[in-house]
Amino acid sequence: MADHESGAAVAATLMYAEASEAGATIARFLDRNRDTLAMLGARLRALSPAMVVTCARGSSDHAATYAKYMVETLLGVPTVSAAFSTVSLYDAHPAQVDAGASTLCIAISQSGRSPDLLATVERQRASGALVVALVNDETSPLADVADILLPLCAGPEKSVAATKSYIASLAGIAAIVAAWRDDDALRADLAALPALVDIAFALDWSSVTRGLQDATNLFLVSRGYGLAIAQEAALKLKETCGLHGEAFSSAEVRHGPMAIVQAGFSVIAFDTGGVAGEDVRALADTFAERGARVWLASHADASHPAIERLPALAVSPELAPIVMIASFYRMVNALALARGYDPDQPPYLAKVTRTR
Ligand SMILES: N[C@@H]1[C@@H](O)[C@H](O)[C@@H](COP(=O)(O)O)O[C@@H]1O
């Protein structure tokens, strides 16, 4: 493994230490919340919510993207992201939920402290929604306001950039879906996740670290269940590396943005398997043919010869994003240092941001 991926400075950051605990965090989450999840599953099957509303910011909102794809695909329930300003600035009131059409509100937050998130969750609750909170800080106001609390069990997360709490949030969403569907196969796959996340964290993505050292911008592309990690990767590149990354689905990028993907333009493509992965790989081939610099994280066999491959584990498409982002986190910590940034203390950012 290259020095800048394995050297002492790289492993000395809080971000590295916290990201390396992601597998253990998932194991703690599943263990601690087993009974609550079983109770929640039964309650959701009885309630049969007509809609899910997600409340989150930043990395946590990318976990909400994952919730949208998981819930809409595996449960068929429309899942929308709450726009906090409608409540916190414009004082909007969500329509009162009647007994026949319940709403499930899923709030996701490491800190559980942003006022606009709290205002929106409180109003969802007042309108009759069942509020489930995936939150790391159990002393937070969000933990208090929730009907059902699912602690993320990540322990203290001090690096400004969220890592283990994001991975735990993704696993938490998959666990809610498994409980709601009473899906033994998904539960079994979840139980195997901690070990896979540990293995993924050790994979060598150092060709990206070398290739993006002097980059100024790039696209991050995935699709379906994987879109959430393309969004998360783009945020991490901004937060920790001062690098402008923009995330798109491999469908959306074809509707205009790809006009700027020309020779030399950088793209990281996340193939998280299944039919969505096929589309991501086809797009990666198209971009490589144009002369773009394309990294493809994938466990599939073939791709365009110019594509730089990043190792990935064979995991079900539903859970592959949770595993793949662990490999990205290790790489992006090293990239931040290589670019002269401290990934734990990005300029202008705080660990807990309170927006109104
Ligand atoms: N810099 C952090 C982000 O990394 C984090 O994702 C966001 C959401 O935080 P929380 O999950 O605590 O609500 O807050 C801050 O802005």
The ligand as an SDF file (V2000), in Angstrom:
LIG
                    3D

 16 16  0  0  0  0  0  0  0  0999 V2000
  -20.1380   19.7630    9.4780 N   0  0  0  0  0  0  0  0  0  0  0  0
  -21.2580   18.9620    9.9930 C   0  0  0  0  0  0  0  0  0  0  0  0
  -21.6710   17.9250    8.9510 C   0  0  0  0  0  0  0  0  0  0  0  0
  -20.6100   16.9980    8.7550 O   0  0  0  0  0  0  0  0  0  0  0  0
  -22.9010   17.1750    9.4270 C   0  0  0  0  0  0  0  0  0  0  0  0
  -23.2640   16.1980    8.4940 O   0  0  0  0  0  0  0  0  0  0  0  0
  -24.0480   18.1580    9.6370 C   0  0  0  0  0  0  0  0  0  0  0  0
  -25.3200   17.4940   10.1520 C   0  0  0  0  0  0  0  0  0  0  0  0
  -25.1620   17.2360   11.5110 O   0  0  0  0  0  0  0  0  0  0  0  0
  -26.0610   16.3600   12.4180 P   0  0  0  0  0  0  0  0  0  0  0  0
  -26.0470   14.9790   11.8530 O   0  0  0  0  0  0  0  0  0  0  0  0
  -25.4240   16.4340   13.7630 O   0  0  0  0  0  0  0  0  0  0  0  0
  -27.4560   16.9320   12.4140 O   0  0  0  0  0  0  0  0  0  0  0  0
  -23.6370   19.1180   10.6020 O   0  0  0  0  0  0  0  0  0  0  0  0
  -22.4210   19.8460   10.3940 C   0  0  0  0  0  0  0  0  0  0  0  0
  -22.6690   20.8460    9.4600 O   0  0  0  0  0  0  0  0  0  0  0  0
  1  2  1  0
  2  3  1  0
  2 15  1  0
  3  4  1  0
  3  5  1  0
  5  6  1  0
  5  7  1  0
  7  8  1  0
  7 14  1  0
  8  9  1  0
  9 10  1  0
 10 11  2  0
 10 12  1  0
 10 13  1  0
 14 15  1  0
 15 16  1  0
M  END
$$$$
